[in-house]
Amino acid sequence: MPDQQSHAAILSLPPEVVAQIKSSTTITTLTGVILCLVENCLDAEATKIEVTVDFHRGGCSVEDNGLGITPAEFKEHGGLGRTY
């Protein structure tokens, strides 16, 4: 009797699902925060990134020249901070 198991291909997740998974990642270290912020800069096509770290106080600042957030997104219904 022939093998009746199906052999389905493994498919990539759609981009919106990948984004949803990434948005729920928990960051637990200052180094992790810096890494995520730098990744955001690169996603925004930044060509210059300036990182300032204050390990003593546990803070950081990341500035870039990327595309960033449009002014309209800061308005009340602009969608800033919305979940996927």
N, C-alpha and C positions, 0 to 999 in steps of 0.2 A: 504494500500500500504506500503511495507517495506521501512525503511529508506534507502535512496540511497547515504548518505554521506560516503565517504571513511574514514577510520581511520588508517592513516599512522603512523608508529612508529617514535619516535624521535630518530635520530641516532647521534652518536658522529661525530664531524668534523675530517677529516683526519689530521694526525700530521703536514703535510706541511702547511695546512690552519691555524692551531692553531699557528704555528711558525710565519706565515705571520701576523696574527693579533697581536701577542705579539710584533713583531718588529716595529709596527707602534704606539706603546704606547708613549704618551708624558709624560715626567717626568718634573715636575714643581717645585720640592723642593729638597733641599740638602738631606733631609731624604729619599726621593724617589730614588735619585741617589744611596745612600748608600745601600738601600734595593735591588735595581736591581743588583748592583755590587756583593753583597753578594750572591744573588741567582745565578749569573753567576759562582761564586766560587764553590758553591755547585753542580751546573750542571757539573762542571769540576772535580767533585769527590775530592775536596780539603778536607784535614783533619786538616789543620791549616789555619786560616784566621786572618790577622792583619789589623785593620781599624784605621786610623788616621783621625781625623776630626778637621778642623779649622773653627768653625762657624763664627768667627770674619771676616775672609777673604772669607768665603763661599766656601771653598774647602775641598777636602778629598783625601785620598789615601787608596787603598785597595790592599793588597798583599796576595797571597795564594800559596799553594804548589800543586794546581790541575794540571790536564793534560794540560790545556792551549792551546795556538795556536802554531801550528807547524811552524818551520822556513820557510818552503816552502810557507806558506800562506802570508808571508811578501813580497814575490817577486812580480814583476809588475803584473803578471797574476795569482797570488796566490789566488785571490778571497776574500781577507780581505776587509771588508767593503761593500761587494756586497749586494744588496737587495735580498730578497727571490724571 
